[in-house]
Every structure is written in structure tokens, then in C-alpha cells.
């Protein structure tokens, strides 16, 4: 059964629910007809509600794990422009790296194709060597019926996770671009046990965005545990896409730090779920981590050129 929650905000980029029933969590690309049906359902729902929606998360359990789906409507953004801005590992590293737990993000190409390697760590400063690695294969394209898509996949992930998947599919909308973002992952039995212990102790107060019921006093209860963790991460990445698309062509340390500051401010709109560190600490750490990222990427590029 899917758990859903809506949050309100008036912005140019609106992140909203896929109103059709929960789609499969496989790594296949949805058809144009399926995505268009979800877009039409969304339009009808918005008209009935007569309000703008910031984002609406749709989570569901999968065998051995959890999956989360959201959708995006980006006003005044041509799909060709969006595809050009996001169709490549370099661009994805630029916004994935904004996440406070991503210590470095680098990219390259091998015999199997293009890849992204993220170094995941603590909320405090860490070098890549002290972080956990996850390498994802990067695939993108356009289907015969006109769906632009990007899939990031990994058989194994950090902290005992597996079948790691992030997928973005997009079609033209009347006034911009409509896209769906899916994320899912599984965990081993040992990893699940360790995570459950963590969420019941040190992280017992951490919540997600999905409404799962009410307590005896009638107060809203939100998702917890692994589901909440995935929801928080997806929202962080969505906000990072939002910030990146405002100035995708801007490069350099100053441009990155400006994006990082904007991203942090956006996450602070949801302090119950997303607040982890002080703004100054986040920016100070990210500045050092960005330098590490540039150095590691330069090493990878140099090695590729030598080959």
C-alpha cells in the first residue's frame, strides 16, 4: 500500500504526486502513454484541489526493500533544454554532490559505458578515502514514443544495500516539462537489522514525509525508519535538481558555493525532516569537499587521457 503526503508552496518548480496507482519499481522506462496518463491525472487533481503543490511523495515496500516515486512539473522549461542539461554524468554529479552525505561525486567511462561514483559519508567533513563508495552505471536516451530518460543502477551499494536504482523519465508538458523520478534500494538481512537498531535508537526521532496515520491525540504520524530515510534523500535530490536547473551552465567554485547555499536554504523549509547541520558548517565542509572532488576528477580524466 502506498503512503502519500502533500506539502504546499508557490514556486516556479512544482514537485508533485504521480496520481496513478503505484507504478512498478523495476528499472524499465515507463511508456509515454503511462507518463501522460499520470500527467493528466495530476492536472485534474490540481484543478479539484484548487491549490499548488510543492511535492507529493508516493512510497511503497518492495521485496526486500523500499521504493519512492515523485513527479516534477517544471514551468517554462523546454524538454530539449532540460535533456541537454541533465543528459550526462558530469551534470548529475553537480547536483547529487549538494547532498550533505555525498562527500565526492566523480564520473567516467569504461567498457561497460558511462558511470558515476559517489562517496557517501557522515554529515561532517570527510575525505573520499574515509567514505563509502557506490558506483552506478549511467544510461540515458529517448524511447521510440518520445520519453527522455536517465537510469542510474548499481548491483551493490554502501552499508549493505543492493539493487540501487534512480530513474528519471520526462515528456513535454503544455507549459514546460513533466518528469517522474523513482528511487529504490534493497538491504541484506544483516544491514536491515543494523538499520532497524539505528532507527530505534540514535535516529528514533527522524521522520519522513509520508503520513502513516495519527496518534491517540489525533496528531499526524509520519513515516520512520528506512522508508523515511529514502524519502528524505529523494527530497534532497529533488531540491538539488531544482537549484541546478536555475543555472545549469554556471561552473566553478563560486557558482557551486552559490548553489550549495541555495540548496541548504531550500532544505531548511522542512526542518523536521531535513535539518542536520548548521548552514555555516555545511558550506565550510562542502567547500573543502568540492576541492577534493575536483582533484579526484582531474586524476580520473588524466588517467583516461593516458590510456
C-alpha positions in Angstrom: 0.0 0.0 0.0 1.3 3.5 -0.9 1.8 6.2 1.7 1.4 9.8 0.4 1.8 13.3 1.7 1.5 16.8 0.2 3.3 19.9 1.2 2.3 23.4 -0.1 4.4 26.1 -1.6 4.1 28.5 -4.5 7.3 28.2 -6.7 8.1 28.0 -10.4 9.2 24.4 -10.0 6.4 22.3 -8.6 7.2 18.7 -7.3 4.0 16.6 -7.2 2.5 13.2 -6.9 2.1 10.6 -9.6 -1.6 10.2 -9.2 -1.9 6.9 -10.9 -1.6 3.8 -8.8 1.9 3.0 -7.6 4.0 2.0 -10.6 6.3 -0.9 -10.6 9.7 -0.4 -9.0 11.6 -2.2 -11.8 14.3 -0.5 -13.8 12.3 -0.3 -17.0 11.4 3.0 -18.6 7.7 3.8 -18.4 5.9 4.3 -21.7 4.7 7.7 -23.0 1.1 6.7 -22.5 1.7 5.8 -18.9 3.5 9.0 -18.1 0.9 11.1 -20.0 -1.9 9.4 -18.1 -0.2 10.4 -14.8 0.3 14.0 -16.0 -3.4 14.2 -16.9 -4.4 12.8 -13.6 -2.2 15.3 -11.9 -3.8 18.2 -13.8 -7.3 17.0 -12.8 -6.3 16.6 -9.2 -4.8 20.1 -9.0 -7.9 21.6 -10.5 -10.1 19.8 -8.0 -7.9 20.9 -5.1 -7.5 24.4 -6.5 -4.1 24.8 -5.0 -0.4 24.5 -5.9 1.5 21.5 -4.5 5.2 21.6 -3.7 5.8 17.9 -3.7 3.9 14.7 -3.1 5.7 11.6 -2.2 4.5 8.1 -3.0 6.3 5.3 -1.1 5.7 1.6 -1.2 7.5 -1.5 0.1 9.2 -3.8 -2.4 10.5 -7.3 -1.8 13.5 -6.8 0.5 13.4 -3.0 0.4 11.6 0.2 -0.3 10.8 2.4 -3.2 9.7 6.1 -3.6 8.2 7.9 -6.6 7.7 11.6 -7.2 6.9 13.7 -10.2 8.0 17.1 -11.3 6.4 19.8 -13.4 9.0 22.4 -14.4 7.3 25.5 -15.8 8.7 27.3 -18.8 11.4 24.7 -19.3 11.8 23.2 -22.7 12.3 19.4 -22.6 15.2 19.7 -25.1 16.9 22.2 -22.8 16.3 20.0 -19.7 17.6 17.0 -21.5 20.7 18.7 -22.6 21.3 20.0 -19.0 20.8 16.6 -17.4 22.0 14.1 -20.0 25.4 13.3 -18.7 27.2 12.1 -15.6 29.0 15.4 -15.2 25.8 17.3 -14.7 24.3 14.7 -12.4 27.4 14.9 -10.2 26.9 18.7 -9.9 23.6 18.3 -8.2 24.0 15.0 -6.5 27.0 16.4 -4.7 24.9 19.0 -3.0 23.5 16.3 -0.7 25.3 16.7 2.7 26.1 13.0 2.8 27.8 12.9 -0.6 31.4 13.6 0.1 32.5 13.4 -3.6 31.0 12.6 -6.9 33.1 11.7 -9.9 32.4 10.3 -13.3 34.0 8.5 -16.2 33.6 5.9 -18.9 34.7 2.2 -19.3 33.9 -0.8 -21.5 30.5 -1.1 -19.9 29.6 2.6 -20.6 29.4 5.8 -18.5 29.4 5.7 -14.8 29.1 7.9 -11.7 30.9 7.1 -8.4 29.6 8.7 -5.2 31.4 8.7 -1.9 28.9 8.6 0.9 29.7 9.5 4.4 28.8 11.4 7.6 27.2 14.8 7.8 30.6 16.2 8.9 33.6 16.7 6.7 35.2 13.6 5.2 37.8 12.8 2.5 36.8 10.3 -0.2 39.2 7.7 1.3 37.2 7.7 4.5 33.8 7.5 2.8 31.8 4.6 1.4 31.8 4.2 -2.4 28.9 3.4 -4.7 29.5 3.2 -8.5 26.4 3.5 -10.7 26.1 2.8 -14.4 24.7 5.8 -16.2 22.4 5.2 -19.1 20.2 7.7 -20.9 18.2 8.0 -24.1 14.9 8.7 -25.8 12.4 5.9 -26.4 10.6 5.4 -29.7 7.5 7.1 -28.3 9.4 10.2 -27.1 10.2 9.6 -23.5 13.5 11.2 -22.4 15.1 9.0 -19.7 18.1 8.6 -17.4 18.7 5.5 -15.3 21.4 5.0 -12.6 21.9 1.5 -11.4 24.2 -0.5 -9.1 24.1 -4.1 -8.0 25.6 -3.2 -4.7 25.6 0.0 -2.6 27.0 1.3 0.6 26.1 -0.1 4.1 24.9 -3.4 2.8 22.4 -2.1 0.3 21.8 -3.7 -3.2 19.7 -3.2 -6.4 20.3 0.5 -6.1 18.2 2.4 -8.7 17.4 6.0 -9.6 15.4 6.7 -12.7 14.2 9.9 -14.3 11.7 10.0 -17.2 10.3 13.1 -18.9 7.9 14.2 -21.6 6.9 17.7 -22.9 4.1 19.5 -20.9 1.9 22.3 -22.1 4.0 24.9 -20.3 7.2 23.1 -19.7 8.4 19.6 -18.8 6.8 16.8 -16.9 9.0 14.3 -15.3 8.9 11.3 -12.9 11.7 10.4 -10.5 11.9 6.9 -9.0 14.3 5.6 -6.4 14.6 2.2 -4.8 17.0 0.0 -3.0 17.2 -3.2 -1.1 19.1 -4.3 2.0 20.6 -7.5 3.3 19.3 -9.2 6.4 22.3 -8.0 8.4 22.1 -4.5 7.1 18.3 -4.4 7.8 18.9 -5.4 11.4 21.6 -2.8 11.8 19.5 -0.1 10.3 16.5 -1.0 12.4 18.6 -0.8 15.5 19.9 2.6 14.4 16.5 3.9 13.7 15.1 2.7 17.0 18.0 4.3 19.0 20.1 7.2 17.6 17.7 8.0 14.8 14.4 7.3 16.6 13.3 11.0 16.1 14.0 11.1 12.4 10.8 11.2 10.3 10.0 11.2 6.6 7.2 13.0 4.6 4.6 10.2 4.2 1.6 10.4 6.5 1.1 6.9 8.0 -1.6 7.6 10.5 -2.5 9.6 13.6 -1.6 9.1 17.3 -4.1 8.8 20.2 -4.3 12.6 20.3 -5.1 12.9 16.7 -1.7 14.3 15.7 -0.2 13.3 12.3 2.3 10.5 12.3 5.0 10.4 9.6 7.0 7.6 8.2 10.1 6.4 10.1 13.0 4.0 9.6 14.3 3.1 6.1 11.2 4.4 4.4 11.7 7.9 5.9 15.4 7.8 5.1 14.7 7.1 1.4 12.1 9.8 1.3 14.4 12.4 2.9 17.1 11.5 0.3 14.8 11.8 -2.6 13.5 15.2 -1.5 17.1 16.4 -1.0 17.9 15.3 -4.6 14.8 16.9 -6.0 15.7 20.2 -4.3 19.2 19.8 -5.8 17.8 19.4 -9.3 15.6 22.4 -8.7 18.6 24.5 -7.7 20.8 23.2 -10.5 18.3 23.9 -13.2 18.2 27.5 -12.3 21.7 27.9 -13.6 23.0 24.7 -15.2 25.7 26.4 -17.3 27.4 28.1 -14.3 30.7 26.4 -13.4 33.5 27.0 -10.9 33.8 27.1 -7.2 31.9 30.4 -6.7 28.9 29.1 -8.7 29.0 25.8 -6.8 29.0 27.6 -3.4 26.1 29.7 -4.5 24.2 26.6 -5.4 25.1 25.0 -2.2 23.8 28.0 -0.2 20.5 27.9 -2.1 20.2 24.2 -1.7 20.7 24.4 2.1 18.1 27.2 2.4 15.6 25.1 0.4 16.1 22.1 2.7 15.5 24.4 5.8 11.9 24.8 4.6 11.4 21.3 6.0 13.4 21.4 9.3 11.6 18.5 10.9 12.7 16.1 8.2 15.9 17.7 6.7 17.7 19.8 9.2 21.0 18.1 10.2 23.8 20.7 10.4 24.3 24.5 10.7 24.5 26.4 7.4 28.0 27.7 8.0 29.3 24.2 8.8 27.6 22.8 5.7 29.1 25.4 3.4 32.6 25.1 5.1 32.6 21.4 4.7 31.3 21.5 1.1 33.9 23.9 0.0 36.7 21.5 1.2 34.9 18.5 -0.3 34.4 20.3 -3.6 38.2 20.8 -3.8 38.6 17.1 -3.1 36.1 16.3 -5.9 37.9 18.5 -8.4 41.3 16.9 -7.6 39.9 13.3 -7.9 38.1 14.1 -11.1 41.3 15.6 -12.6 43.1 12.3 -11.7 40.4 10.3 -13.4 40.4 12.5 -16.5 44.2 12.3 -16.7 44.3 8.5 -16.4 41.6 8.3 -19.2 43.7 10.5 -21.5 46.8 8.5 -20.8 45.0 5.3 -21.8 
